Amino acid sequence: MTPRIKVLSVVGTRPNFMKTAPVVAALRERPVEFEHVLVHTGQHYDDAMSEVFLQELGVGRPEYELAIGSGSHAHQTATVMQRLEPVLLETEPHIVLVPGDVNSTLAAALTAVKLGIPVGHIEAGLRSFDRSMPEEVNRVLTDQVSTLLFTHSPEAADHLAAEGIAADRVHPVGNTMIDTLVATRERITAARAPEAHGLERGSYLVVTLHRPALVDTRQLEEVLQELEELAHELPVVFPVHPRTRNAMKRSAVSTERVRLLPPLGYLEFLSLVEGAQGVLTDSGGIQEETTYLGVPCFTLRDNTERPLTVSVGTNTLLGRRPGRIAEVPALIKARRALSEGLPAGWDGRAADRIVDVLARARDHRNKLPSAFTPA
Ligand code: UD1
């Protein structure tokens, strides 16, 4: 009997859970071929940022918890590496899977590749071309050291080719975050979050902000002032990320009309988004989730690593300056019809395609290919 392929996934932050959960589920459906080990770095550790997602998405308890906590970029990256290395030596996986672009992603990829273990990167090839974003640095470097690059966006292959990555390492599998949305859609709708928060469907705005370039600068106060103004026109609901909550404590602006909420679980948050008239955000993942749901999204950034969300027609880049927030109601009214259908592979089956690639990639010695050993 062919030995099973041992896959080890590393997650660390809130958006990682939605990207990895369907892959874990797909691997569990094929127990004869695969075994799976889950490692949680603990970059996010509050129940509301971590535990609730593991529970709602049915991932279960990680086999290893590295409990790295908060800290500077160097501290987080280095601590993941130090604590993950003995886990990889003990478990000896055939491949390490990492999702997205957070510090835990890059740290895990570096640790694995230096032990000669192939890395698979879920959500490879996204580029904002803005190296001042820590996530962009994480993306570029993770892609460079990965053997299998799983992409969900057509331009990803061009970005990877331009960085010298051979086409045979690139696998257009689709969007695993959308897999999670498809798998939980009925539960999202059944959560009835608008009703639970006393909001009328189709007549409120959801806000999320968490990027340091915005929330750790004076710009946060300007954004909050703009939101207070906007809240005269339509209800504004704002689940607040812990980083933003800390920054708001230091700020002089008080919000009276904007409805502040604690961070929400996955089902409740997407239920709120599903019923919203629009979303204002600086998040990456929410640009894609609103595209899938057909909800207008206004992104408070100068660039996006997800240009497809703009070309499909749901996402509008408002730019980093808060001055344009006042335009949001008029922009929603004037919104154009969606110019294209959903992107290829945003269909709920991306994780199955990843698992198929893993099954095909093994050779007769049960080895997965490494970009760093001669063929
Ligand atoms: C991280 C990612 C970012 C991602 C975001 C999703 C990096 C470089 N950044 O940003 O790409 O979009 O997660 O949420 O990896 N905190 C808590 N409880 C927690 C976690 C964090 O209170 O469970 C607070 C701490 O004060 C911490 C701060 O939030 O210092 C920032 O957390 P950190 O993990 O450094 O980065 P995020 O801003 O969450």
Residues whose N, C-alpha, C, O or C-beta is under 5 A from the ligand:
A	BS01	UD1	T13 R14 P15 Q43 H44 Y45 D46 M49 S70 G71 D101 V102 N103 P134 E135 H210 P242 R243
